């Protein structure tokens, strides 16, 4: 959890100059969503051509991990890039005031934990559109603190701040001096919610090897170590795009044997998360957005 939220093979930064992003938000206020989706459908092939590394990684994902044939894998890569484009557009649509419908499975898990005084850890991942839920789904009582990559454009960060503040949420940017670690721990100690990504290793040696889509993959231990050491509950939330303006949010409880040794608790939590992530990825294969060889991190 101490590493920057930026992978050495994936920048983590939204494309486009700030003025382009501001113009996009302005257009969203007067033009329908389907028009932007239509333009995205035409742009995607060019993006695939110039983003060869990402294209190859996704092709191997569909061929080797999910076992699709050559042509099906090719079309799935296109569908994946198109979905990613839609999700980016939806984020800017929210900045412009557009509304989306959320169907949540497992909301009672969050509601129950909010009744108790202790804080808890909420896991995110690079599937679907986790960010958009923060703009529409509000915590009922506890403050929500999200660990975020600090290198985004000013336009994105400003709009995030404005919308999250309205929903009793705050951002904790990753800092080079590692002070974000103390902020996260302090938030949990105050009985608040801490949100952290749990599916990418950013250079740390502190990892857990988990079975994921039939092969061992490394997952960062940071979030799982926090939950185990502080003996607080852990949830994972996956927010997946459904129809035109609909999202399906899946809330899952991530458990372990609390009587086990601390290290065993961490690895059990990591494997439980990997198992739940695999279930979602198999259900929504085109919404897997790790554009590098995940199994060779």
Backbone bond lengths (Angstrom), bond angles and torsions (degrees), N, CA, C in turn:
res aa  C-N    CA-C-N  psi(-1)  N-CA   C-N-CA  omega(-1)  CA-C   N-CA-C  phi
1 X - - - 1.444 - - 1.515 111.46 -
2 X 1.325 116.69 -9.94 1.450 119.40 -176.86 1.514 112.98 -84.04
3 X 1.324 116.19 -7.98 1.451 118.29 -173.70 1.523 111.15 -88.40
4 X 1.335 115.54 159.17 1.463 120.04 176.31 1.510 109.40 -65.25
5 X 1.327 116.12 145.45 1.460 120.24 -178.96 1.521 109.19 -81.98
6 X 1.306 114.37 62.20 1.451 120.66 -178.41 1.513 107.12 -151.66
7 X 1.302 117.54 119.59 1.451 121.84 -178.81 1.512 109.35 -85.48
8 X 1.361 116.25 146.79 1.457 118.55 -177.35 1.523 113.18 -68.19
9 X 1.340 117.41 -9.60 1.451 119.90 175.79 1.533 112.01 -114.04
10 X 1.328 115.55 6.82 1.469 119.23 -177.02 1.512 107.69 -153.64
11 X 1.313 118.39 120.49 1.455 121.39 -167.40 1.518 114.61 -68.83
12 X 1.342 118.25 -31.03 1.452 120.72 -177.84 1.514 113.34 77.87
13 X 1.318 118.20 7.23 1.457 122.82 -176.39 1.520 110.30 -111.15
14 X 1.339 116.72 135.96 1.452 121.35 179.03 1.521 110.01 -68.15
15 X 1.344 116.04 133.88 1.463 120.77 -178.68 1.525 111.23 -66.22
16 X 1.339 115.58 155.54 1.460 120.55 174.28 1.515 112.96 105.46
17 X 1.326 115.39 144.00 1.460 120.78 176.06 1.532 109.93 -75.38
18 X 1.335 117.95 156.87 1.465 120.28 -178.20 1.524 113.81 -54.24
19 X 1.335 118.06 -40.94 1.463 118.90 -178.78 1.526 111.28 -67.02
20 X 1.343 116.66 -32.79 1.464 120.38 176.22 1.530 110.13 -65.48
21 X 1.323 115.67 -42.79 1.459 119.88 -179.45 1.525 111.48 -66.61
22 X 1.325 116.93 -39.36 1.472 119.74 176.83 1.528 110.87 -64.84
23 X 1.333 116.49 -38.19 1.467 120.23 177.93 1.520 110.97 -65.22
24 X 1.347 115.66 -38.66 1.464 120.07 178.90 1.528 110.43 -62.58
25 X 1.318 117.26 -42.74 1.462 121.01 178.50 1.524 110.27 -61.99
26 X 1.332 116.84 -42.11 1.468 120.66 179.32 1.524 110.91 -62.91
27 X 1.332 117.82 -40.35 1.465 120.93 179.80 1.518 111.61 -68.17
28 X 1.332 116.33 -34.18 1.459 119.79 178.53 1.529 111.70 -61.88
29 X 1.313 117.65 -24.86 1.461 120.84 -178.45 1.520 112.34 -74.32
30 X 1.335 117.48 -17.65 1.469 119.80 -175.76 1.526 113.42 -123.97
31 X 1.337 118.35 -14.47 1.465 121.04 -176.41 1.528 110.73 -114.43
32 X 1.332 117.74 150.08 1.470 120.89 -178.47 1.526 111.98 -73.57
33 X 1.325 114.73 154.07 1.453 121.91 -177.68 1.527 112.17 -61.82
34 X 1.353 116.95 -37.78 1.460 119.58 -175.34 1.527 112.04 -63.38
35 X 1.321 116.59 -28.10 1.465 120.07 179.07 1.531 110.45 -65.26
36 X 1.319 117.08 -42.35 1.466 121.38 178.82 1.529 110.77 -66.49
37 X 1.345 116.02 -38.42 1.463 119.33 177.58 1.536 110.78 -63.14
38 X 1.331 116.20 -39.62 1.454 120.24 179.35 1.518 112.26 -62.63
39 X 1.317 116.31 -42.98 1.468 120.19 177.68 1.527 109.83 -64.57
40 X 1.325 116.50 -40.58 1.462 120.44 179.56 1.524 111.38 -60.62
41 X 1.327 117.27 -39.05 1.460 120.91 179.93 1.525 111.50 -59.81
42 X 1.339 117.14 -33.21 1.463 121.76 179.90 1.525 112.22 -80.91
43 X 1.327 116.33 -28.86 1.462 121.16 -176.50 1.524 112.14 -80.31
44 X 1.323 117.03 -31.18 1.458 121.75 -173.86 1.529 114.19 -51.92
45 X 1.359 120.80 -46.25 1.469 119.18 -179.23 1.529 112.88 -57.08
46 X 1.316 117.56 -38.10 1.467 120.34 179.39 1.528 110.48 -68.31
47 X 1.325 116.41 -37.76 1.457 120.12 178.45 1.526 110.12 -64.40
48 X 1.329 116.98 -38.68 1.461 121.22 179.09 1.523 110.98 -64.27
49 X 1.333 116.08 -38.09 1.471 120.46 -179.18 1.527 110.69 -64.84
50 X 1.331 116.31 -43.49 1.462 119.74 -174.51 1.533 113.10 -87.88
51 X 1.319 116.79 -12.92 1.468 120.57 177.39 1.522 108.85 -110.42
52 X 1.325 115.28 62.89 1.461 120.41 -172.38 1.532 112.74 -63.38
53 X 1.328 117.08 -37.28 1.461 119.29 -178.38 1.528 110.36 -62.24
54 X 1.331 116.32 -45.86 1.455 120.12 178.90 1.514 111.96 -65.21
55 X 1.340 116.49 -39.69 1.466 121.02 179.06 1.529 110.37 -61.10
56 X 1.335 117.02 -46.94 1.461 120.80 -177.77 1.529 111.01 -64.98
57 X 1.335 116.39 -39.98 1.465 119.41 179.92 1.523 110.87 -62.82
58 X 1.337 117.06 -41.94 1.455 120.16 -179.83 1.520 111.46 -70.82
59 X 1.328 117.43 -36.04 1.464 120.23 178.34 1.532 109.91 -62.62
60 X 1.344 116.54 -43.97 1.465 119.75 178.00 1.523 110.85 -64.78
61 X 1.328 116.31 -35.32 1.466 120.14 178.30 1.528 110.37 -59.76
62 X 1.319 117.90 -48.08 1.461 120.60 -178.24 1.524 112.01 -71.56
63 X 1.332 117.22 -36.76 1.459 120.85 -178.54 1.524 112.05 -74.86
64 X 1.352 115.57 -51.51 1.454 119.97 -170.13 1.521 113.42 -88.51
65 X 1.319 117.93 -35.92 1.458 119.86 -175.71 1.524 112.73 -90.94
66 X 1.340 116.16 -35.79 1.464 119.28 -178.42 1.519 113.31 -105.82
67 X 1.329 117.26 -7.81 1.463 121.40 172.98 1.513 115.79 73.16
68 X 1.330 118.54 24.90 1.461 120.91 178.36 1.526 110.49 -77.51
69 X 1.325 115.64 156.83 1.461 120.96 175.87 1.516 111.64 -71.58
70 X 1.335 116.86 175.48 1.468 121.01 -174.68 1.519 112.22 -62.51
71 X 1.343 116.47 -51.88 1.460 118.85 -176.38 1.527 111.71 -69.09
72 X 1.324 115.67 -38.69 1.463 118.61 178.03 1.521 110.28 -63.99
73 X 1.327 116.77 -39.48 1.467 120.50 178.15 1.516 110.79 -62.77
74 X 1.342 116.52 -41.07 1.456 120.34 179.65 1.529 110.35 -60.72
75 X 1.328 116.97 -47.59 1.465 120.16 -179.04 1.526 111.63 -68.68
76 X 1.326 116.61 -31.24 1.461 119.65 176.56 1.535 110.64 -67.82
77 X 1.322 116.85 -35.41 1.463 119.93 176.42 1.524 109.62 -62.57
78 X 1.336 116.12 -43.97 1.469 119.32 177.19 1.529 110.18 -60.89
79 X 1.342 116.21 -46.94 1.472 120.30 -179.33 1.524 111.01 -61.52
80 X 1.325 116.44 -37.05 1.464 120.71 178.55 1.531 111.29 -64.13
81 X 1.337 116.62 -46.14 1.469 120.10 179.08 1.535 110.62 -64.97
82 X 1.320 116.71 -38.21 1.464 120.33 178.92 1.528 110.38 -65.61
83 X 1.336 116.45 -42.63 1.466 120.34 177.80 1.524 110.73 -61.39
84 X 1.325 115.55 -42.69 1.455 119.13 179.96 1.532 110.54 -61.85
85 X 1.321 115.59 -41.36 1.459 119.91 177.07 1.518 111.75 -62.00
86 X 1.337 117.10 -42.54 1.458 120.75 177.87 1.526 111.47 -59.99
87 X 1.309 115.74 -42.26 1.460 120.56 -177.44 1.525 111.13 -66.60
88 X 1.326 117.01 -40.32 1.465 119.88 175.56 1.530 109.94 -62.73
89 X 1.327 116.56 -43.03 1.465 120.32 178.34 1.526 111.17 -62.69
90 X 1.318 116.71 -40.00 1.469 119.79 179.20 1.528 111.53 -61.32
91 X 1.330 116.84 -36.90 1.465 119.59 177.73 1.525 110.44 -61.15
92 X 1.326 115.77 -44.96 1.461 118.86 179.79 1.527 110.81 -71.33
93 X 1.334 116.23 -28.86 1.454 119.51 174.39 1.520 111.59 -62.01
94 X 1.327 116.64 -40.89 1.464 120.51 176.77 1.517 110.56 -63.92
95 X 1.341 116.72 -40.61 1.465 119.76 177.42 1.528 110.75 -57.33
96 X 1.339 116.24 -32.79 1.463 121.18 -178.14 1.527 112.67 -87.15
97 X 1.331 117.14 -3.09 1.460 120.00 176.87 1.515 115.30 102.78
98 X 1.329 118.85 3.56 1.464 120.33 178.12 1.525 110.03 -70.44
99 X 1.347 116.07 148.56 1.451 122.06 -176.77 1.531 110.62 -109.27
100 X 1.317 115.16 145.11 1.457 121.46 178.33 1.529 108.62 -126.85
101 X 1.318 115.83 151.14 1.461 121.02 -179.64 1.527 109.88 -95.54
102 X 1.330 116.28 134.85 1.459 121.54 -179.38 1.526 110.24 -116.74
103 X 1.328 115.12 130.32 1.464 122.01 173.52 1.526 105.92 -112.30
104 X 1.322 117.19 114.09 1.459 121.17 -171.91 1.521 111.50 -108.46
105 X 1.316 115.37 130.31 1.464 122.93 175.81 1.527 108.13 -110.70
106 X 1.300 117.41 114.76 1.454 120.93 179.78 1.514 113.85 103.13
107 X 1.328 117.55 15.10 1.468 120.96 179.26 1.533 111.45 -58.03
108 X 1.332 116.08 -29.40 1.471 119.22 -178.28 1.529 112.24 -63.60
109 X 1.342 117.04 -25.54 1.467 120.50 178.26 1.530 110.37 -66.63
110 X 1.336 116.42 -42.87 1.459 120.89 177.36 1.527 110.36 -67.15
111 X 1.329 115.79 -44.85 1.469 120.37 -178.37 1.522 111.16 -59.03
112 X 1.322 116.97 -40.69 1.460 121.13 -178.91 1.528 111.20 -66.74
113 X 1.344 116.83 -43.64 1.462 119.51 -179.27 1.522 111.80 -68.03
114 X 1.320 116.66 -29.27 1.464 119.24 178.89 1.538 112.25 -69.78
115 X 1.322 117.26 -16.55 1.461 120.63 179.29 1.530 112.21 -77.89
116 X 1.329 116.39 -18.86 1.463 120.76 -174.63 1.528 110.88 -97.17
117 X 1.322 117.21 153.12 1.468 120.00 -175.18 1.523 114.59 -71.67
118 X 1.343 117.71 -28.06 1.460 118.66 -176.60 1.531 111.09 -75.24
119 X 1.323 114.91 154.21 1.462 119.85 176.84 1.520 110.93 -78.79
120 X 1.312 116.33 177.80 1.457 119.94 174.97 1.525 110.34 -152.46
121 X 1.334 114.89 164.08 1.463 122.18 -176.57 1.510 109.26 -103.03
122 X 1.319 116.19 132.81 1.455 123.02 179.71 1.530 108.36 -115.97
123 X 1.327 117.44 122.51 1.466 121.63 -175.71 1.522 111.48 -95.62
124 X 1.313 115.39 137.47 1.462 121.40 172.19 1.525 108.44 -115.64
125 X 1.317 116.58 173.59 1.462 121.45 178.15 1.522 108.75 -156.85
126 X 1.331 115.11 170.54 1.459 119.98 -176.91 1.530 110.89 -91.07
127 X 1.310 114.74 56.03 1.464 122.59 171.50 1.520 106.86 -131.23
128 X 1.318 116.96 150.17 1.454 120.21 177.50 1.521 112.26 60.60
129 X 1.338 115.38 -142.87 1.466 121.07 -174.03 1.534 109.12 -138.28
130 X 1.320 115.10 69.01 1.468 120.71 -177.82 1.525 111.58 -57.85
131 X 1.332 116.49 -38.24 1.462 120.34 -175.20 1.524 112.92 -59.60
132 X 1.335 116.73 -38.08 1.461 119.44 -173.88 1.527 111.65 -65.74
133 X 1.329 116.92 -26.48 1.464 119.27 179.16 1.523 111.16 -64.73
134 X 1.338 116.27 -32.67 1.453 119.83 -179.79 1.511 113.36 -65.81
135 X 1.343 116.65 -19.69 1.459 120.52 -179.96 1.523 112.02 -89.69
136 X 1.330 117.08 -13.78 1.462 119.71 -173.46 1.522 113.95 -124.67
137 X 1.337 117.97 -28.60 1.461 121.23 -177.70 1.520 108.91 -104.88
138 X 1.315 117.46 114.84 1.460 121.87 -173.24 1.528 111.15 -99.03
139 X 1.345 117.77 138.33 1.465 119.93 169.84 1.533 108.98 -64.14
140 X 1.304 116.62 142.34 1.465 119.47 -175.94 1.529 112.56 -78.72
141 X 1.348 117.25 -34.52 1.460 118.55 -176.10 1.523 113.44 -139.47
142 X 1.317 118.04 -38.24 1.460 120.73 -176.29 1.531 111.73 -85.04
143 X 1.321 115.72 148.96 1.459 120.77 174.22 1.524 108.92 -75.96
144 X 1.321 115.91 141.87 1.464 122.99 -176.55 1.528 108.44 -110.00
145 X 1.347 116.74 125.73 1.459 122.05 -178.18 1.529 109.27 -119.34
146 X 1.340 116.93 119.38 1.453 121.36 -176.09 1.524 110.89 -109.34
147 X 1.336 116.61 125.24 1.454 121.46 173.84 1.521 108.14 -75.98
148 X 1.343 117.64 125.58 1.460 121.08 -174.63 1.518 111.23 -131.80
149 X 1.322 115.24 155.94 1.455 122.82 173.05 1.521 108.75 -71.03
150 X 1.326 116.16 128.21 1.464 120.46 -173.02 1.519 114.10 -85.67
151 X 1.332 118.57 -3.21 1.457 120.52 -174.03 1.511 115.21 -95.13
152 X 1.346 117.67 13.31 1.459 119.90 178.62 1.537 110.22 -68.08
153 X 1.339 115.83 165.68 1.462 120.21 178.15 1.531 110.01 -67.63
154 X 1.328 115.27 157.80 1.468 120.25 -179.10 1.521 111.13 -60.48
155 X 1.337 117.29 -37.15 1.465 121.01 -179.35 1.523 111.25 -60.91
156 X 1.328 116.55 -46.65 1.457 120.72 179.93 1.521 110.48 -65.02
157 X 1.315 117.75 -47.32 1.458 121.15 -177.63 1.526 111.98 -63.18
158 X 1.331 117.39 -39.86 1.459 120.68 179.90 1.525 111.49 -64.94
159 X 1.332 116.62 -43.56 1.465 119.84 -179.91 1.521 111.28 -69.71
160 X 1.324 116.69 -37.75 1.458 119.69 175.31 1.527 110.34 -58.77
161 X 1.319 115.17 -48.76 1.462 120.00 -177.54 1.523 111.53 -59.46
162 X 1.313 116.76 -44.61 1.458 121.39 -178.06 1.524 111.61 -62.16
163 X 1.330 117.00 -46.42 1.460 120.76 -176.21 1.526 111.94 -74.29
164 X 1.328 116.91 -40.41 1.454 119.31 -178.37 1.520 111.96 -68.17
165 X 1.328 116.90 -37.46 1.455 120.67 179.27 1.529 111.13 -60.38
166 X 1.332 116.48 -36.73 1.459 120.98 178.64 1.527 111.91 -64.10
167 X 1.341 116.68 -25.41 1.466 121.76 -175.92 1.528 113.16 -103.93
168 X 1.345 117.44 22.24 1.464 121.74 -179.83 1.529 111.38 59.88
169 X 1.317 115.27 39.88 1.460 121.51 179.19 1.522 109.41 -124.58
170 X 1.317 115.61 152.81 1.457 120.02 177.56 1.519 109.71 -138.18
171 X 1.331 116.14 156.39 1.459 122.22 177.67 1.523 109.41 -101.55
172 X 1.321 115.40 141.27 1.456 121.46 172.03 1.529 106.67 -117.25
173 X 1.319 118.06 97.49 1.466 119.96 -178.94 1.529 111.13 -68.77
174 X 1.319 116.55 143.76 1.458 121.32 174.68 1.522 108.68 -66.68
175 X 1.313 117.07 131.94 1.462 121.65 -178.17 1.523 110.30 -119.73
176 X 1.322 116.06 148.09 1.456 121.01 -178.81 1.522 112.27 -64.33
177 X 1.335 117.28 -29.76 1.465 119.57 -179.78 1.530 112.72 -82.96
178 X 1.326 116.25 5.01 1.464 123.24 176.06 1.525 113.64 68.19
179 X 1.326 118.21 12.70 1.463 120.11 -178.34 1.525 112.09 -65.34
180 X 1.344 117.10 -18.46 1.464 119.04 178.37 1.533 111.53 -63.42
181 X 1.329 116.93 -25.37 1.466 120.28 178.15 1.531 109.78 -63.33
182 X 1.335 115.80 -43.69 1.467 119.71 179.76 1.528 110.86 -67.02
183 X 1.335 116.56 -35.77 1.465 119.87 178.21 1.520 110.88 -64.87
184 X 1.332 116.92 -41.59 1.463 120.92 179.00 1.523 111.04 -63.69
185 X 1.315 116.24 -47.00 1.463 120.19 179.52 1.522 111.51 -62.49
186 X 1.325 116.58 -41.22 1.463 120.55 179.68 1.523 111.04 -63.51
187 X 1.357 116.50 -38.56 1.466 120.47 -179.87 1.530 110.73 -64.07
188 X 1.326 116.84 -43.58 1.466 120.07 177.94 1.522 110.54 -63.92
189 X 1.330 116.63 -42.63 1.469 120.39 179.95 1.529 111.74 -62.65
190 X 1.343 116.63 -28.00 1.469 120.18 177.77 1.524 112.01 -80.31
191 X 1.319 117.34 -1.78 1.458 120.48 -179.65 1.509 113.16 85.69
192 X 1.347 117.70 22.18 1.463 121.89 -178.09 1.519 111.11 -98.47
193 X 1.324 115.88 176.46 1.465 122.58 178.61 1.524 108.83 -96.10
194 X 1.317 116.13 134.87 1.464 121.78 176.72 1.516 108.29 -118.05
195 X 1.332 116.38 127.91 1.461 121.66 -179.61 1.520 109.70 -110.91
196 X 1.338 116.26 129.03 1.459 121.33 -177.56 1.523 110.73 -141.11
197 X 1.344 118.43 142.05 1.462 120.45 173.81 1.520 109.80 -72.15
198 X 1.330 117.51 144.04 1.464 120.19 -173.03 1.522 113.32 -131.98
199 X 1.332 117.74 16.61 1.464 118.11 -175.67 1.523 114.25 -119.93
200 X 1.329 119.37 4.45 1.462 120.04 178.81 1.518 111.34 -129.42
201 X 1.322 115.22 135.74 1.460 121.88 174.86 1.522 107.21 -92.92
202 X 1.315 116.79 129.53 1.463 121.54 -175.52 1.523 112.17 -112.98
203 X 1.328 117.47 36.47 1.450 120.44 177.15 1.518 114.26 104.58
204 X 1.327 118.42 -12.74 1.457 120.90 -179.57 1.528 110.85 -72.15
205 X 1.329 115.12 147.59 1.463 120.41 175.62 1.524 111.35 -84.89
206 X 1.329 117.25 -9.32 1.461 121.29 -177.92 1.520 109.18 -86.49
207 X 1.320 115.72 91.62 1.455 121.15 -176.60 1.517 110.24 -135.43
208 X 1.325 114.31 165.84 1.463 121.41 173.97 1.520 107.75 -121.86
209 X 1.304 116.56 136.45 1.458 121.28 177.41 1.529 108.26 -91.43
210 X 1.334 116.10 118.98 1.464 121.72 -175.17 1.522 110.23 -125.59
211 X 1.320 115.73 149.28 1.462 119.93 172.70 1.520 108.25 -75.34
212 X 1.327 115.21 126.04 1.458 120.39 -176.97 1.515 109.15 -147.84
213 X 1.313 116.57 116.52 1.461 123.26 -176.91 1.523 111.72 53.97
214 X 1.333 115.55 43.59 1.454 121.60 172.13 1.505 116.35 86.09
215 X 1.337 118.38 -3.13 1.457 122.03 -177.39 1.521 109.41 -140.78
216 X 1.318 116.34 151.75 1.456 119.62 177.43 1.524 110.72 -68.97
217 X 1.328 115.65 136.91 1.462 122.21 176.97 1.522 107.98 -138.05
218 X 1.319 116.03 153.32 1.459 120.54 -179.24 1.522 110.87 -93.26
219 X 1.325 114.95 136.01 1.459 122.44 175.87 1.527 108.20 -123.81
220 X 1.341 117.81 142.39 1.464 120.30 -179.18 1.525 111.22 -68.82
221 X 1.325 115.93 142.94 1.458 120.50 -175.95 1.530 113.73 -87.33
222 X 1.336 118.26 -12.70 1.459 121.46 -170.45 1.506 115.54 -47.63
223 X 1.329 117.40 -58.50 1.463 120.88 -176.59 1.523 111.34 -64.92
224 X 1.328 116.52 -38.84 1.460 120.52 -178.46 1.534 110.62 -69.49
225 X 1.339 116.56 -34.76 1.463 120.39 176.77 1.528 110.49 -64.92
226 X 1.332 116.56 -41.26 1.463 120.06 179.68 1.530 110.69 -61.94
227 X 1.330 116.74 -47.20 1.466 120.32 -178.32 1.520 111.49 -63.76
228 X 1.339 116.50 -38.89 1.464 120.13 -178.54 1.527 110.82 -72.14
229 X 1.331 116.71 -47.10 1.462 120.38 -176.84 1.524 112.26 -65.22
230 X 1.321 117.02 -37.55 1.463 120.63 -178.33 1.529 112.16 -92.41
231 X 1.328 116.26 -4.53 1.461 121.95 178.33 1.531 111.36 55.01
232 X 1.335 115.26 49.31 1.464 120.83 179.23 1.534 109.24 -115.41
233 X 1.332 117.51 155.93 1.461 120.72 -179.95 1.523 112.09 -65.95
234 X 1.313 114.44 162.18 1.469 120.88 179.84 1.524 109.94 -138.97
235 X 1.329 115.31 134.64 1.457 122.51 175.13 1.520 109.47 -123.57
236 X 1.315 116.41 157.24 1.462 122.14 169.40 1.521 107.18 -122.66
237 X 1.322 116.16 137.24 1.463 120.88 179.97 1.526 108.80 -123.83
238 X 1.326 115.57 126.23 1.462 122.41 178.16 1.520 107.80 -117.33
239 X 1.319 117.39 122.86 1.464 122.21 -176.78 1.528 107.95 -114.77
240 X 1.324 115.98 105.46 1.464 121.63 -169.91 1.526 111.18 -111.44
241 X 1.324 114.64 138.02 1.464 119.27 -179.64 1.521 110.06 -72.26
242 X 1.327 114.77 132.33 1.456 120.37 178.02 1.506 110.44 -106.41
243 X 1.329 116.50 -104.64 1.457 120.65 179.83 1.515 112.33 -82.20
244 X 1.324 114.93 -160.49 1.465 122.81 -174.34 1.528 112.86 -51.30
245 X 1.315 117.72 -48.91 1.467 120.80 -178.57 1.526 110.95 -135.35
246 X 1.335 115.47 34.81 1.460 121.38 -176.74 1.525 110.62 -122.48
247 X 1.320 116.26 140.56 1.457 122.42 174.25 1.520 109.82 -125.79
248 X 1.326 115.18 145.56 1.456 122.15 176.42 1.527 107.80 -110.78
249 X 1.318 117.23 120.38 1.463 122.02 179.19 1.528 108.99 -103.70
250 X 1.324 115.98 128.39 1.458 121.84 179.92 1.526 108.46 -115.78
251 X 1.325 116.22 118.72 1.457 121.91 179.06 1.527 108.05 -103.37
252 X 1.332 116.79 125.81 1.456 121.57 -178.12 1.528 110.10 -125.32
253 X 1.329 116.42 138.26 1.456 120.72 175.32 1.524 109.24 -83.66
254 X 1.321 116.87 130.09 1.462 122.37 179.40 1.520 107.63 -104.61
255 X 1.329 116.57 114.63 1.455 121.60 -170.67 1.521 112.29 -117.67
256 X 1.320 114.69 165.73 1.461 122.43 172.95 1.524 107.99 -155.69
257 X 1.303 116.02 173.24 1.464 121.73 175.41 1.523 108.11 -81.96
258 X 1.325 117.17 105.80 1.464 121.21 -176.29 1.525 112.75 -71.36
259 X 1.322 118.06 -6.81 1.460 121.06 175.94 1.528 111.27 -91.11
260 X 1.321 117.48 -8.90 1.467 121.25 -178.31 1.523 110.54 -76.05
261 X 1.337 115.89 169.53 1.453 120.70 175.61 1.528 109.22 -62.73
262 X 1.322 115.52 154.72 1.458 120.88 -173.95 1.526 111.75 -56.57
263 X 1.323 117.46 -46.98 1.470 120.70 -179.38 1.523 110.61 -62.06
264 X 1.323 117.17 -38.75 1.466 120.63 179.12 1.524 110.63 -66.37
265 X 1.335 116.99 -37.67 1.459 119.73 176.55 1.529 110.65 -60.10
266 X 1.335 116.30 -43.42 1.462 120.77 -179.70 1.527 110.98 -60.57
267 X 1.321 116.55 -47.97 1.472 119.61 -177.06 1.528 111.26 -69.33
268 X 1.327 117.30 -33.70 1.463 119.89 176.61 1.526 110.96 -65.60
269 X 1.328 116.49 -42.38 1.465 120.33 177.28 1.522 110.75 -62.13
270 X 1.338 116.24 -43.00 1.464 120.30 -179.96 1.524 111.01 -62.00
271 X 1.350 117.13 -43.97 1.460 119.59 -179.60 1.523 111.36 -68.02
272 X 1.323 116.90 -37.89 1.465 120.55 177.13 1.519 110.27 -60.76
273 X 1.335 116.00 -43.12 1.461 120.00 177.55 1.525 110.67 -63.43
274 X 1.332 117.58 -45.47 1.464 121.45 -179.74 1.525 111.11 -60.08
275 X 1.315 117.46 -38.39 1.468 121.74 178.65 1.521 111.03 -64.82
276 X 1.330 117.07 -43.97 1.463 120.70 177.97 1.521 111.49 -67.75
277 X 1.330 116.81 -37.66 1.461 120.43 177.27 1.522 110.50 -63.84
278 X 1.323 117.42 -40.84 1.462 120.94 178.73 1.524 110.97 -61.51
279 X 1.326 116.94 -42.12 1.467 120.32 178.45 1.532 111.28 -57.52
280 X 1.335 116.21 -43.97 1.457 120.46 -179.48 1.522 111.01 -68.88
281 X 1.326 117.48 -41.95 1.467 121.18 -178.91 1.530 110.82 -63.77
282 X 1.315 117.27 -39.19 1.465 119.49 178.34 1.525 111.06 -67.76
283 X 1.333 116.67 -31.62 1.458 120.44 178.90 1.527 111.55 -77.34
284 X 1.339 116.43 -33.80 1.468 122.11 -178.61 1.538 109.81 -128.49
285 X 1.329 117.88 65.55 1.476 119.60 -173.42 1.525 114.67 -61.81
286 X 1.323 118.24 -27.94 1.468 119.19 -178.50 1.524 112.23 -83.22
287 X 1.331 117.77 2.66 1.463 120.11 178.11 1.524 111.84 -111.55
288 X 1.331 115.48 27.68 1.468 122.56 172.29 1.520 106.65 -93.88
289 X 1.344 117.22 115.97 1.464 120.76 -170.86 1.528 113.31 -117.92
290 X 1.320 116.66 42.79 1.462 121.58 171.59 1.531 107.58 -103.03
291 X 1.313 116.70 97.55 1.459 121.90 -171.96 1.526 112.42 -89.04
292 X 1.328 115.26 53.90 1.457 122.79 174.29 1.525 106.20 -158.38
293 X 1.329 117.84 172.45 1.459 120.36 -179.49 1.519 109.16 -75.38
294 X 1.305 115.70 95.83 1.467 122.73 -174.37 1.521 112.04 -59.21
295 X 1.319 117.25 -31.92 1.454 121.23 -174.81 1.520 112.63 -85.97
296 X 1.323 117.53 -2.70 1.470 120.51 178.22 1.520 110.95 -123.35
297 X 1.357 115.79 30.76 1.463 119.97 179.45 1.534 109.62 -59.04
